[in-house]
């Protein structure tokens, strides 16, 4: 008599129904290998733990807004020989998140800043940290919307609790009041409490120019640069336009579409 169908309601009641995905295969493995009962049970428990961890990772990834394909494995170091390999490998361990230290990545457009930032976010997600990825424009728009609905303090506290916040494209568009105040509030709230990773096309000396208020600039950048890891990505843009199509039907007369590009 096959006892497995009778196990189904009990596993569901104990919220262990994921075991059903591997139960038959593990049972065959146990019989073929003459495993002890405890070894068979250990395999099932390991499968359930792995399934739950994968589910948690998928949830963290979805909340983070990090793109699923922007991983460190897909970051082409061969095309970026100047990238500091040893430093990036150290950052991939997630130690900077535990230290609550900032990471600042600068370089020209198309050198892989956004990819690297998200790849380090991926590493942190795999290690169980909560991550939020947003461009400067989108993050400040969220804070502006919270201010308009009297939910600013709640939004600020919510962002302060995240283990790692990645702000892409800092300074791509100059801050306006009260955006500079909101950004200053965020960095101050997270100072020594949570890690920030910032990418920018601006050179270090140009960062103050992104702020209309020089006092806010000084206070914000002083906190951001305190104990920060700095990564510089040099070189030409690695983005390539799509080759022109020889098929007239591909771009009919009057088609004004342009090559799609992503911000570095």
C-alpha positions in Angstrom: 0.0 0.0 0.0 1.3 3.4 -1.0 1.3 5.7 2.1 2.1 8.9 0.2 -1.5 9.9 -0.7 -2.4 9.8 3.0 0.4 12.1 3.8 -0.9 14.9 1.6 -3.5 16.4 4.1 -1.0 16.2 7.0 1.7 17.9 5.0 -0.7 20.7 3.9 -1.9 21.1 7.5 1.7 21.5 8.7 2.4 23.9 5.7 4.9 21.4 4.4 3.2 20.8 1.1 6.4 21.7 -0.8 7.8 18.4 0.2 5.3 16.8 -2.2 7.4 18.2 -5.1 10.3 15.9 -4.3 8.7 13.2 -2.2 8.5 10.5 -4.9 12.0 11.2 -6.2 13.5 11.1 -2.8 11.6 8.0 -1.9 13.0 6.2 -5.0 16.5 7.5 -4.1 16.1 6.2 -0.5 15.0 2.7 -1.7 17.8 2.5 -4.4 20.4 3.7 -2.0 19.1 1.8 1.1 19.1 5.1 3.1 18.4 5.1 6.7 15.1 6.7 7.7 16.9 9.7 9.3 18.9 10.3 6.0 15.7 10.1 4.0 14.0 12.6 6.4 17.1 14.9 6.2 16.8 15.0 2.4 13.2 16.0 2.5 13.8 18.7 5.1 16.7 20.1 3.1 14.5 20.3 0.0 11.8 22.1 2.0 14.3 24.6 3.4 15.8 25.2 -0.1 12.3 25.8 -1.5 11.4 28.3 1.2 14.7 30.2 0.8 14.1 30.4 -3.0 10.5 31.7 -2.4 11.8 34.3 0.0 14.5 35.3 -2.4 11.9 35.7 -5.2 9.8 37.9 -3.0 12.8 40.1 -2.0 13.8 40.4 -5.7 10.3 41.4 -6.7 10.1 44.1 -4.0 13.6 45.4 -4.7 12.9 46.3 -8.4 16.3 44.9 -9.3 16.3 43.4 -12.8 16.6 39.6 -12.7 19.3 39.5 -15.4 21.6 42.1 -13.9 23.8 39.7 -12.1 27.5 39.8 -11.3 27.9 36.6 -13.5 26.7 38.6 -16.5 28.9 41.7 -15.8 31.5 41.6 -18.5 34.8 42.3 -16.8 36.7 41.5 -20.1 35.1 44.6 -21.6 36.0 46.7 -18.5 39.6 45.9 -17.7 39.9 49.0 -15.5 37.2 47.7 -13.2 38.6 47.1 -9.7 38.1 43.3 -9.6 39.3 42.8 -6.0 37.1 45.6 -4.6 34.1 44.4 -6.5 34.6 40.8 -5.2 34.8 42.2 -1.7 31.6 44.2 -2.1 29.9 41.0 -3.5 30.4 39.4 -0.1 27.8 41.9 1.3 30.2 43.0 4.1 29.6 46.6 3.3 25.9 46.1 4.0 26.7 44.6 7.4 29.1 47.5 8.0 26.3 50.0 6.9 28.9 51.6 4.7 28.2 53.6 1.6 29.3 52.5 -1.9 29.8 55.2 -4.6 30.2 54.2 -8.2 31.1 56.8 -10.8 32.0 56.7 -14.5 30.9 57.9 -18.0 27.6 56.8 -19.6 27.5 53.2 -20.7 30.4 51.8 -18.6 28.2 49.5 -16.6 27.4 51.4 -13.4 23.7 50.5 -13.3 24.5 46.8 -14.1 27.2 46.6 -11.4 24.9 48.4 -8.8 22.1 45.9 -9.5 24.5 43.0 -9.5 25.7 43.9 -6.0 22.1 44.3 -5.1 21.5 40.7 -6.3 24.4 39.5 -4.1 22.9 41.2 -1.1 19.4 39.7 -1.9 20.9 36.2 -2.0 22.5 36.8 1.4 19.0 37.6 2.8 19.2 41.4 2.9 16.3 43.6 1.8 17.2 45.9 -1.1 15.5 48.8 -2.9 16.7 49.9 -6.3 15.5 53.2 -7.9 16.7 56.0 -10.0 17.2 59.3 -8.3 14.2 60.7 -10.2 11.9 57.8 -9.2 12.9 57.7 -5.6 12.4 61.4 -5.2 9.1 61.3 -7.0 7.9 58.7 -4.4 9.0 60.9 -1.6 7.3 63.9 -3.2 4.1 61.9 -3.5 4.3 60.8 0.1 4.8 64.5 1.2 1.7 65.4 -0.8 -0.4 62.8 1.0 0.9 63.5 4.5 2.7 60.2 4.5 6.3 61.6 4.3 7.4 60.6 7.8 6.1 57.1 7.3 7.8 56.8 3.9 11.1 58.0 5.3 11.0 55.5 8.2 10.1 52.8 5.7 13.2 53.6 3.6 15.3 53.9 6.7 14.6 50.3 7.6 15.8 48.8 4.3 19.2 47.1 4.5 20.5 48.5 1.2 19.1 51.3 -0.9 20.6 51.7 -4.4 20.1 55.2 -6.0 20.9 55.1 -9.7 21.8 58.2 -11.8 22.5 60.6 -9.0 23.0 64.1 -10.4 21.8 63.2 -13.9 19.2 65.9 -13.3 20.0 68.7 -10.9 18.0 68.5 -7.6 15.3 71.1 -7.1 13.9 72.3 -3.8 12.5 70.4 -1.9 14.1 67.4 -3.6 17.5 68.3 -2.1 15.9 68.4 1.3 14.2 65.0 0.8 17.5 63.5 -0.4 19.3 65.0 2.5 16.7 63.7 5.0 17.1 60.2 3.5 20.8 60.1 3.7 20.7 61.6 7.3 18.1 59.0 8.4 20.2 56.1 7.0 23.6 57.4 8.2 25.3 54.6 10.2 22.0 52.8 10.2 21.8 51.4 6.7 23.9 51.2 3.5 23.4 53.3 0.4 24.9 52.6 -3.0 24.9 55.6 -5.3 25.8 55.7 -9.0 26.6 58.8 -10.9 27.9 60.1 -14.3 29.4 63.0 -12.4 33.0 63.1 -11.2 33.5 63.3 -7.4 34.3 67.1 -7.6 31.0 67.7 -9.5 28.7 66.2 -6.9 28.1 69.4 -5.0 26.8 71.0 -8.2 23.8 68.7 -8.1 22.4 70.6 -5.1 20.9 74.1 -5.3 21.6 74.6 -1.6 25.3 74.4 -0.8 24.8 73.8 2.9 22.6 70.8 2.2 25.1 69.6 -0.3 27.9 69.7 2.2 25.9 67.9 4.9 24.6 65.2 2.6 27.9 64.5 0.8 29.9 64.5 4.1 27.7 61.6 5.3 27.7 59.8 2.0 31.5 59.9 1.7 32.2 59.0 5.3 33.9 55.5 5.2 32.6 55.0 1.6 33.9 52.4 -0.8 34.6 54.1 -4.2 34.4 52.4 -7.5 35.5 54.1 -10.8 34.5 52.6 -14.1 36.4 54.1 -17.0 36.3 53.7 -20.8 33.9 54.2 -23.7 30.3 53.3 -23.7 29.6 49.6 -24.3 26.2 50.2 -25.6 25.7 49.4 -29.3 22.9 50.7 -31.5 20.9 48.0 -33.4 22.1 47.5 -36.9 20.1 49.2 -39.6 17.6 46.9 -41.2 17.7 46.5 -45.0 14.0 45.6 -44.9 11.9 48.7 -45.8 8.9 47.1 -44.0 10.9 47.2 -40.7 10.8 51.0 -40.7 8.0 52.3 -42.9 7.9 56.0 -44.0 7.0 58.3 -41.1 8.4 55.9 -38.5 10.1 58.1 -35.9 11.2 55.4 -33.5 14.8 55.8 -32.2 17.3 53.4 -30.8 16.4 52.4 -27.3 19.0 53.1 -24.7 19.2 52.7 -20.9 20.7 55.2 -18.6 24.1 54.0 -17.2 
